Amino acid sequence: MREVVLVTGGSSGIGRASAIGFARRGASLVLVSRSAEALDRAAAECRDAGASAVHVCPADVLDADAVQAAVDRATGTFGRLDVVVHSATVMAYGRIEDMDPEVFQRVVDTAVQGTFHLFQAVVPVFRAQRRGSLVVVSSLLASITTPTMSAYVTAKWGQLGLIRTLQQELRDLPDVHVSAVAPGGVSTPIYEQAATVLGNSAHPPQPVYTPERIARDVLARVANPRRLKQSGIANPIIIAGFRLFPAVYDALVAPLLKMFSMGSDEVPPTTGNVFAPVPDKEATRGPYRGI
């Protein structure tokens, strides 16, 4: 039986790579993101990859009614919903004292409120079916902190709290699975679309992985669910340093971030795609070499 899969953030990065991965398995897809134009391009790639069917639902995860409509589209069209991949997110850089409060709130709300809206739409479907897989793309930054990324760190810590709570609430349904995949640095376009007030561009930290590599971990969670899968060889080492040697971690994190994740160019302040999509910058991969 071919899978019916809904993917949020399906027009770019890990979400798009995951959608293409499911398409290669012959899945029927419902792709969700804010950009109709970018969704159409992603849908064409999924059809070329072998998807049985592809429907696009332009929607912002902050709009609860739109999220519900996308889930209803999947169940109404295909009669069921087997897998949901939640990859929608936005990012911002800046010191706390310099951060625009509206940018901070939008980044946090996209991860926390957006995830809450998706859970409220999907869980009743999975309860009625008594089966289903929900995979959320989390982040290494759900387990550590770094300077100049307060909005994204807060967003991902809050989102992981929701994920873990839902995992506990669904223990009565052994065939309903909620997994989180937490990548480190990934070569996606999110860095070119991030809001920033730092005055320079940002890059994914080393080691940098391809979105297709992270997508393989996402797809693997359907057959092999995990509460939290760290997707990156350095993640456990970094988390151990953060938890066990906080003074050393705090002394090193800022200079290492500046050395390996910040450009030497000049970039004017921008809100990036935080408030509205930038379709021309949406793609599966960003410009960085990944492994």
C-alpha positions as CSV (number, residue, x, y, z in Angstrom):
1,M,0.0,0.0,0.0
2,R,1.5,3.3,-1.1
3,E,2.0,5.9,1.7
4,V,-0.1,9.1,2.0
5,V,2.4,11.7,3.2
6,L,1.9,15.4,4.2
7,V,5.0,17.6,4.4
8,T,5.1,21.1,5.8
9,G,8.0,23.2,4.6
10,G,7.8,21.1,1.5
11,S,9.0,23.7,-0.9
12,S,12.6,24.0,0.4
13,G,15.5,22.4,2.2
14,I,14.9,19.3,4.3
15,G,11.2,19.3,3.8
16,R,11.6,19.3,0.0
17,A,14.3,16.6,0.1
18,S,12.1,14.5,2.3
19,A,9.1,14.9,-0.1
20,I,11.3,13.8,-3.0
21,G,12.5,10.8,-0.9
22,F,8.9,9.7,-0.3
23,A,8.1,10.3,-4.0
24,R,10.8,7.8,-4.9
25,R,8.9,5.3,-2.8
26,G,5.8,6.0,-4.9
27,A,4.0,7.9,-2.1
28,S,1.0,10.2,-2.6
29,L,2.0,13.6,-1.3
30,V,0.4,16.8,0.0
31,L,3.0,19.6,0.1
32,V,2.5,22.6,2.4
33,S,4.4,25.9,2.6
34,R,3.7,29.6,2.3
35,S,4.9,29.9,-1.4
36,A,2.6,28.6,-4.1
37,E,5.3,29.3,-6.7
38,A,8.0,27.3,-4.9
39,L,5.5,24.5,-4.1
40,D,4.7,24.1,-7.8
41,R,8.4,23.6,-8.5
42,A,8.8,21.1,-5.6
43,A,5.7,19.2,-6.8
44,A,7.1,18.9,-10.3
45,E,10.3,17.4,-8.9
46,C,8.2,14.9,-6.8
47,R,6.2,13.8,-9.8
48,D,9.4,13.3,-11.8
49,A,10.8,11.2,-8.9
50,G,7.8,8.8,-9.0
51,A,5.1,10.1,-6.7
52,S,1.7,8.5,-7.3
53,A,0.0,11.9,-6.8
54,V,1.0,15.3,-5.6
55,H,-1.3,18.0,-4.2
56,V,-0.1,21.5,-3.1
57,C,-1.6,23.5,-0.3
58,P,-0.2,27.0,0.2
59,A,-0.5,27.7,3.9
60,D,1.3,29.3,6.8
61,V,1.5,27.0,9.8
62,L,0.6,30.0,12.0
63,D,-2.9,29.8,10.4
64,A,-4.7,27.0,12.2
65,D,-7.6,26.9,9.8
66,A,-5.2,26.6,6.8
67,V,-3.3,23.8,8.5
68,Q,-6.6,22.0,9.2
69,A,-7.6,22.5,5.6
70,A,-4.3,20.9,4.4
71,V,-4.9,17.8,6.6
72,D,-8.5,17.6,5.5
73,R,-7.3,17.8,1.8
74,A,-5.1,14.8,2.5
75,T,-7.7,12.7,4.2
76,G,-10.5,13.8,1.9
77,T,-8.5,13.0,-1.3
78,F,-6.8,9.8,-0.2
79,G,-9.1,8.5,2.6
80,R,-6.3,8.4,5.1
81,L,-3.0,9.9,6.3
82,D,-0.1,7.7,7.0
83,V,2.9,10.0,7.5
84,V,3.3,13.7,8.4
85,V,6.7,15.4,8.2
86,H,6.9,18.8,9.9
87,S,9.8,20.9,8.5
88,A,8.4,24.5,8.4
89,T,10.7,26.9,10.2
90,V,12.3,30.4,9.9
91,M,15.5,31.7,11.4
92,A,16.9,35.0,12.7
93,Y,20.4,36.2,13.9
94,G,21.1,39.0,16.3
95,R,22.1,39.7,19.9
96,I,19.1,39.8,22.3
97,E,19.6,43.5,22.9
98,D,19.5,44.2,19.1
99,M,16.7,41.9,18.1
100,D,13.4,43.3,16.7
101,P,10.7,41.9,19.1
102,E,8.4,41.2,16.2
103,V,11.1,39.1,14.4
104,F,11.8,37.2,17.6
105,Q,8.1,36.5,18.2
106,R,7.5,35.3,14.7
107,V,10.5,32.9,14.7
108,V,9.3,31.4,18.0
109,D,5.6,31.3,17.0
110,T,6.4,29.6,13.7
111,A,8.1,26.7,15.6
112,V,5.9,26.6,18.7
113,Q,2.4,27.8,17.6
114,G,2.9,26.2,14.1
115,T,3.8,22.9,15.6
116,F,0.8,23.1,18.0
117,H,-1.5,23.8,15.1
118,L,-0.2,20.8,13.2
119,F,-0.5,18.5,16.2
120,Q,-4.1,19.6,16.8
121,A,-5.0,18.9,13.2
122,V,-3.1,15.6,12.8
123,V,-3.6,13.8,16.2
124,P,-7.4,13.3,15.9
125,V,-6.8,11.7,12.5
126,F,-4.2,9.3,13.8
127,R,-6.4,8.6,16.9
128,A,-9.3,7.7,14.6
129,Q,-7.0,5.5,12.4
130,R,-5.1,4.2,15.5
131,R,-1.9,4.4,13.4
132,G,0.3,7.0,11.8
133,S,3.8,8.4,11.9
134,L,4.6,12.0,12.7
135,V,8.3,13.2,12.1
136,V,9.3,16.6,13.2
137,V,12.5,18.2,12.0
138,S,14.1,19.6,15.2
139,S,17.6,20.9,15.5
140,L,20.9,20.5,17.5
141,L,19.9,23.9,18.8
142,A,17.0,22.2,20.7
143,S,19.6,20.8,23.0
144,I,22.3,23.6,23.2
145,T,22.5,27.3,23.0
146,T,24.6,29.7,20.9
147,P,25.0,33.5,21.0
148,T,23.2,35.6,18.4
149,M,20.6,32.9,17.8
150,S,18.2,33.4,20.7
151,A,15.1,33.4,18.6
152,Y,15.8,30.1,16.9
153,V,17.2,28.5,20.1
154,T,14.0,29.5,22.0
155,A,11.9,28.3,19.1
156,K,13.5,24.9,18.9
157,W,13.6,24.3,22.7
158,G,9.9,25.1,22.9
159,Q,9.1,22.9,19.9
160,L,11.0,19.9,21.5
161,G,8.9,20.4,24.6
162,L,5.8,20.0,22.6
163,I,7.1,16.9,20.8
164,R,8.1,15.2,24.0
165,T,4.8,16.0,25.6
166,L,2.9,14.6,22.7
167,Q,5.0,11.4,22.8
168,Q,3.8,11.0,26.4
169,E,0.2,11.7,25.6
170,L,0.1,9.1,22.8
171,R,1.4,6.1,24.8
172,D,-2.0,4.6,24.7
173,L,-1.7,4.2,20.9
174,P,1.2,1.8,20.2
175,D,0.9,2.2,16.4
176,V,1.0,6.0,16.4
177,H,4.6,7.2,16.5
178,V,6.1,10.7,17.0
179,S,9.8,11.1,16.2
180,A,12.1,14.1,16.1
181,V,15.2,14.4,13.9
182,A,17.8,16.9,15.0
183,P,20.3,17.9,12.4
184,G,23.3,20.1,13.0
185,G,24.6,22.2,10.0
186,V,22.8,21.4,6.7
187,S,23.3,22.9,3.3
188,T,19.8,24.4,2.8
189,P,18.7,27.9,1.7
190,I,17.5,28.9,5.2
191,Y,20.8,30.8,5.9
192,E,20.3,33.1,2.9
193,Q,16.7,33.7,4.0
194,A,17.3,34.3,7.7
195,A,16.6,37.6,9.3
196,T,19.7,39.3,10.6
197,V,21.0,42.4,12.3
198,L,24.6,41.2,12.6
199,G,25.9,43.0,9.5
200,N,27.3,39.9,7.9
201,S,26.0,36.7,6.4
202,A,25.8,33.4,8.3
203,H,26.7,29.8,7.2
204,P,25.9,26.3,8.5
205,P,28.4,25.2,11.1
206,Q,30.8,22.3,10.3
207,P,30.3,19.4,9.6
208,V,27.8,20.4,7.0
209,Y,25.4,17.7,5.7
210,T,23.3,17.6,2.6
211,P,19.5,17.9,3.0
212,E,19.2,14.6,1.3
213,R,21.2,12.9,4.0
214,I,19.0,14.4,6.7
215,A,15.9,13.4,4.7
216,R,17.1,9.8,4.8
217,D,17.0,10.0,8.6
218,V,13.5,11.5,8.3
219,L,12.2,8.6,6.1
220,A,13.9,6.0,8.3
221,R,11.8,7.2,11.3
222,V,8.6,5.7,9.7
223,A,9.9,2.1,10.1
224,N,12.2,2.9,13.0
225,P,10.6,5.6,15.3
226,R,12.9,7.4,17.7
227,R,12.0,10.0,20.4
228,L,14.9,12.1,19.3
229,K,17.4,11.2,16.6
230,Q,20.6,13.3,16.5
231,S,21.4,13.6,12.8
232,G,25.1,14.5,12.8
233,I,28.2,12.8,14.0
234,A,29.3,15.8,16.1
235,N,26.0,16.4,17.8
236,P,26.4,14.1,20.8
237,I,29.9,15.6,21.4
238,I,28.7,19.2,21.3
239,I,25.7,18.3,23.6
240,A,28.0,16.6,26.1
241,G,30.3,19.7,26.1
242,F,27.3,22.0,26.7
243,R,26.0,19.9,29.6
244,L,29.1,18.6,31.3
245,F,31.6,21.5,30.8
246,P,29.5,24.6,30.6
247,A,32.3,27.0,31.4
248,V,34.5,25.6,28.7
249,Y,31.6,25.5,26.2
250,D,30.7,29.1,26.9
251,A,34.3,30.3,26.4
252,L,34.6,28.5,23.1
253,V,31.2,28.8,21.4
254,A,31.3,32.5,20.4
255,P,34.8,32.4,18.8
256,L,34.1,29.1,17.0
257,L,30.8,30.4,15.7
258,K,32.4,33.5,14.4
259,M,35.2,31.5,12.8
260,F,33.2,28.8,11.1
261,S,29.6,30.2,10.7
262,M,29.9,33.9,10.0
263,G,31.0,35.5,6.7
264,S,33.4,38.5,6.4
265,D,31.0,40.3,4.0
266,E,28.7,43.2,4.8
267,V,24.9,42.5,4.9
268,P,22.3,45.2,5.6
269,P,19.7,44.4,8.3
270,T,16.9,42.3,6.8
271,T,13.8,40.4,8.0
272,G,14.5,37.7,5.4
273,N,11.6,35.3,4.9
274,V,10.4,35.6,8.5
275,F,7.2,37.5,7.6
276,A,6.8,36.4,4.0
277,P,8.3,33.8,1.7
278,V,11.0,34.6,-0.8
279,P,10.2,32.1,-3.6
280,D,13.3,32.8,-5.7
281,K,15.5,31.5,-2.8
282,E,13.6,28.3,-2.1
283,A,15.3,25.1,-3.3
284,T,16.4,21.8,-1.9
285,R,20.0,22.8,-1.4
286,G,21.9,25.9,-0.4
287,P,25.3,27.0,-1.8
288,Y,27.4,25.2,0.8
289,R,29.1,21.9,0.2
290,G,27.6,19.1,2.2
291,I,28.6,15.5,3.0
